[in-house]
Amino acid sequence: MDVTAYLEAAPEARRPALARLRELCATELEGFEEGIAYGMPAYVRAAETDAEIAWANQKQYISFYLMRTDVRDAFADRLAGHDMGKACLRFRNPAKVDFDLLRDLLRATARAGRGGVC
């Protein structure tokens, strides 16, 4: 399965939010490769093996996985008001996905590999 097929298999009500998230990843994660890992879209920096970003359509929410602890730590204040696990940011309502926050997290992730987070 590729990411396009993953999106097509998602519930219709969530597809616009998931597609927008995919577009943000494509725009902000320059030098990353998109693929499927652990059954969800994931983004790996070129020449690396571990995903730094992933997202998924879960039964109850859209999840955004932020694997870099340095980025999570740098955004602790902005993440505090959200439904956040150790590395998983959850949005129960697709209409309330905080795309501004996600864009900033993606930008920080892309910069983190070049020597800085913020």
C-alpha atoms as a printed R data frame, in Angstrom:
    type eleno elety resid chain resno       x      y      z
1   ATOM     1    CA   MET     A     1   0.000  0.000  0.000
2   ATOM     2    CA   ASP     A     2   1.234  3.503 -0.769
3   ATOM     3    CA   VAL     A     3   0.144  6.792  0.807
4   ATOM     4    CA   THR     A     4  -2.366  7.554 -1.956
5   ATOM     5    CA   ALA     A     5  -4.089  4.206 -1.351
6   ATOM     6    CA   TYR     A     6  -3.949  4.861  2.397
7   ATOM     7    CA   LEU     A     7  -5.806  8.151  1.906
8   ATOM     8    CA   GLU     A     8  -8.378  6.553 -0.384
9   ATOM     9    CA   ALA     A     9  -9.094  3.923  2.275
10  ATOM    10    CA   ALA     A    10  -9.697  6.544  5.004
11  ATOM    11    CA   PRO     A    11 -13.251  7.608  5.873
12  ATOM    12    CA   GLU     A    12 -14.458 10.314  3.521
13  ATOM    13    CA   ALA     A    13 -15.035 12.795  6.361
14  ATOM    14    CA   ARG     A    14 -11.347 12.639  7.334
15  ATOM    15    CA   ARG     A    15  -9.770 12.653  3.864
16  ATOM    16    CA   PRO     A    16  -9.536 16.456  3.496
17  ATOM    17    CA   ALA     A    17  -7.646 16.819  6.803
18  ATOM    18    CA   LEU     A    18  -5.380 13.865  6.010
19  ATOM    19    CA   ALA     A    19  -4.688 15.172  2.508
20  ATOM    20    CA   ARG     A    20  -3.825 18.597  3.910
21  ATOM    21    CA   LEU     A    21  -1.475 16.974  6.419
22  ATOM    22    CA   ARG     A    22   0.209 15.068  3.592
23  ATOM    23    CA   GLU     A    23   0.608 18.299  1.605
24  ATOM    24    CA   LEU     A    24   2.180 20.011  4.624
25  ATOM    25    CA   CYS     A    25   4.649 17.154  4.999
26  ATOM    26    CA   ALA     A    26   5.565 17.315  1.304
27  ATOM    27    CA   THR     A    27   6.072 21.084  1.512
28  ATOM    28    CA   GLU     A    28   7.922 21.327  4.821
29  ATOM    29    CA   LEU     A    29   9.980 18.138  4.897
30  ATOM    30    CA   GLU     A    30  12.364 18.877  2.051
31  ATOM    31    CA   GLY     A    31  14.842 16.052  1.632
32  ATOM    32    CA   PHE     A    32  12.571 13.483  3.289
33  ATOM    33    CA   GLU     A    33  11.126 10.420  1.609
34  ATOM    34    CA   GLU     A    34   7.466  9.493  2.022
35  ATOM    35    CA   GLY     A    35   6.521  5.876  2.532
36  ATOM    36    CA   ILE     A    36   4.498  3.480  4.632
37  ATOM    37    CA   ALA     A    37   5.950  2.194  7.905
38  ATOM    38    CA   TYR     A    38   4.044  0.254 10.538
39  ATOM    39    CA   GLY     A    39   0.913  0.609  8.385
40  ATOM    40    CA   MET     A    40   0.921  4.430  8.283
41  ATOM    41    CA   PRO     A    41   2.458  7.238  6.245
42  ATOM    42    CA   ALA     A    42   5.951  8.032  7.493
43  ATOM    43    CA   TYR     A    43   8.713 10.453  6.540
44  ATOM    44    CA   VAL     A    44  12.364  9.508  6.621
45  ATOM    45    CA   ARG     A    45  15.246 11.895  6.020
46  ATOM    46    CA   ALA     A    46  17.203 10.870  2.919
47  ATOM    47    CA   ALA     A    47  20.059  8.474  3.733
48  ATOM    48    CA   GLU     A    48  18.536  7.673  7.152
49  ATOM    49    CA   THR     A    49  16.524  4.637  8.232
50  ATOM    50    CA   ASP     A    50  14.246  5.863 11.010
51  ATOM    51    CA   ALA     A    51  11.108  7.918 10.448
52  ATOM    52    CA   GLU     A    52  10.999 11.286 12.167
53  ATOM    53    CA   ILE     A    53   7.351 12.047 11.348
54  ATOM    54    CA   ALA     A    54   4.325  9.811 10.778
55  ATOM    55    CA   TRP     A    55   0.573 10.214 10.820
56  ATOM    56    CA   ALA     A    56  -2.385  7.898 10.865
57  ATOM    57    CA   ASN     A    57  -6.113  7.638 10.652
58  ATOM    58    CA   GLN     A    58  -7.087  5.886 13.882
59  ATOM    59    CA   LYS     A    59 -10.546  4.720 14.856
60  ATOM    60    CA   GLN     A    60 -11.211  7.656 17.201
61  ATOM    61    CA   TYR     A    61  -8.784 10.320 15.953
62  ATOM    62    CA   ILE     A    62  -6.134 11.492 13.523
63  ATOM    63    CA   SER     A    63  -2.717 10.945 15.037
64  ATOM    64    CA   PHE     A    64   0.498 12.812 14.305
65  ATOM    65    CA   TYR     A    65   3.709 11.140 15.467
66  ATOM    66    CA   LEU     A    66   6.652 13.377 16.297
67  ATOM    67    CA   MET     A    67   9.609 11.131 17.005
68  ATOM    68    CA   ARG     A    68  12.236 13.812 17.712
69  ATOM    69    CA   THR     A    69  12.415 14.519 21.429
70  ATOM    70    CA   ASP     A    70  14.364 17.729 20.791
71  ATOM    71    CA   VAL     A    71  11.466 19.130 18.752
72  ATOM    72    CA   ARG     A    72   8.884 17.953 21.298
73  ATOM    73    CA   ASP     A    73  10.882 19.621 24.071
74  ATOM    74    CA   ALA     A    74  11.219 22.875 22.111
75  ATOM    75    CA   PHE     A    75   7.431 22.996 21.599
76  ATOM    76    CA   ALA     A    76   6.407 21.807 25.065
77  ATOM    77    CA   ASP     A    77   4.416 24.977 25.798
78  ATOM    78    CA   ARG     A    78   2.426 24.802 22.557
79  ATOM    79    CA   LEU     A    79   1.830 21.059 22.886
80  ATOM    80    CA   ALA     A    80   0.663 21.293 26.504
81  ATOM    81    CA   GLY     A    81  -2.925 22.182 25.614
82  ATOM    82    CA   HIS     A    82  -3.347 19.269 23.223
83  ATOM    83    CA   ASP     A    83  -4.141 15.569 23.591
84  ATOM    84    CA   MET     A    84  -0.539 14.356 23.528
85  ATOM    85    CA   GLY     A    85   1.022 11.045 24.445
86  ATOM    86    CA   LYS     A    86   4.767 10.469 24.552
87  ATOM    87    CA   ALA     A    87   5.186 11.063 20.801
88  ATOM    88    CA   CYS     A    88   1.606 11.063 19.519
89  ATOM    89    CA   LEU     A    89  -0.508 14.174 19.069
90  ATOM    90    CA   ARG     A    90  -4.192 13.248 18.689
91  ATOM    91    CA   PHE     A    91  -6.991 15.206 17.031
92  ATOM    92    CA   ARG     A    92 -10.442 13.720 17.609
93  ATOM    93    CA   ASN     A    93 -12.222 16.193 15.324
94  ATOM    94    CA   PRO     A    94 -10.755 16.554 11.804
95  ATOM    95    CA   ALA     A    95 -12.151 20.094 11.626
96  ATOM    96    CA   LYS     A    96 -10.053 21.083 14.653
97  ATOM    97    CA   VAL     A    97  -6.645 19.858 13.510
98  ATOM    98    CA   ASP     A    98  -4.149 22.597 14.396
99  ATOM    99    CA   PHE     A    99  -2.398 22.856 11.029
100 ATOM   100    CA   ASP     A   100  -0.411 25.921 12.121
101 ATOM   101    CA   LEU     A   101   1.119 23.924 14.962
102 ATOM   102    CA   LEU     A   102   1.762 20.943 12.694
103 ATOM   103    CA   ARG     A   103   3.445 23.187 10.098
104 ATOM   104    CA   ASP     A   104   5.710 24.622 12.784
105 ATOM   105    CA   LEU     A   105   6.563 21.147 14.096
106 ATOM   106    CA   LEU     A   106   7.391 19.974 10.571
107 ATOM   107    CA   ARG     A   107   9.589 23.013  9.940
108 ATOM   108    CA   ALA     A   108  11.423 22.452 13.215
109 ATOM   109    CA   THR     A   109  11.910 18.774 12.377
110 ATOM   110    CA   ALA     A   110  13.378 19.644  8.985
111 ATOM   111    CA   ARG     A   111  15.748 22.201 10.593
112 ATOM   112    CA   ALA     A   112  16.720 19.831 13.419
113 ATOM   113    CA   GLY     A   113  18.739 17.672 11.048
114 ATOM   114    CA   ARG     A   114  20.672 20.738  9.952
115 ATOM   115    CA   GLY     A   115  21.906 21.676 13.386
116 ATOM   116    CA   GLY     A   116  19.017 23.543 14.982
117 ATOM   117    CA   VAL     A   117  15.462 23.075 16.204
118 ATOM   118    CA   CYS     A   118  13.905 26.498 16.521
